[in-house]
Amino acid sequence: MKFCRKKQKYTRRYARLVTQEVVNSDLRSVAKRHKLTEDQVESMINQISREILPIDLEELKRLGI
């Protein structure tokens, strides 16, 4: 199934929903509301952020700050 990664118990859509709720609230309350652990919510956030912001740092030569 394309909408669910291997060895995962939740869909990408659900992960996006949880991530959006964390943006508007905090991690602990969202985890409690969905009956998940904070680590699971954090994992969802990391997964969604990798899909949204795929950054390839191999070609980065100089970071101008």
C-alpha positions as MATLAB code, in Angstrom:
seq = 'MKFCRKKQKYTRRYARLVTQEVVNSDLRSVAKRHKLTEDQVESMINQISREILPIDLEELKRLGI';
ca = [
       0.000    0.000    0.000;
       1.442    3.350   -1.030;
      -0.337    5.304    1.680;
       1.340    3.303    4.452;
       5.057    2.618    4.894;
       6.237   -0.902    5.637;
       6.139   -1.976    9.287;
       4.015    0.998   10.283;
       0.754    0.885   12.101;
      -0.528    4.225   10.767;
      -1.098    5.890    7.411;
       0.626    8.978    6.035;
      -2.676   10.818    6.217;
      -2.947   10.084    9.935;
       0.668   11.177   10.452;
      -0.086   14.475    8.670;
      -3.141   15.003   10.871;
      -1.151   14.395   14.051;
       1.662   16.659   12.836;
      -0.788   19.458   12.078;
      -2.268   19.127   15.553;
       1.205   19.401   17.097;
       1.727   22.658   15.188;
      -1.372   24.094   16.863;
      -0.852   22.446   20.264;
       1.932   20.616   22.073;
       3.399   17.157   21.662;
       2.273   15.744   25.006;
      -1.396   16.708   24.658;
      -1.606   15.431   21.076;
      -0.044   12.123   22.121;
      -2.511   11.806   24.982;
      -5.479   12.717   22.758;
      -4.579   10.023   20.203;
      -3.471    7.478   22.826;
       0.090    7.411   21.461;
       3.470    7.777   23.089;
       5.436   10.975   22.665;
       8.065    8.986   20.754;
       5.456    7.818   18.245;
       4.270   11.377   17.660;
       7.859   12.549   17.284;
       8.461    9.784   14.740;
       5.420   10.934   12.750;
       6.685   14.512   12.771;
      10.099   13.388   11.528;
       8.537   11.297    8.767;
       6.337   14.126    7.516;
       9.139   16.668    7.692;
      11.373   14.417    5.561;
       8.606   14.152    2.954;
       7.972   17.905    2.917;
      11.582   19.091    3.038;
      13.821   16.610    1.222;
      17.146   18.445    1.465;
      20.233   17.004   -0.195;
      23.271   18.329    1.658;
      25.849   16.572   -0.520;
      25.978   19.423   -3.023;
      26.129   22.088   -0.333;
      29.518   23.775   -0.536;
      29.100   26.854    1.620;
      26.398   28.007    3.950;
      26.129   31.791    4.009;
      24.852   32.952    7.338;
];
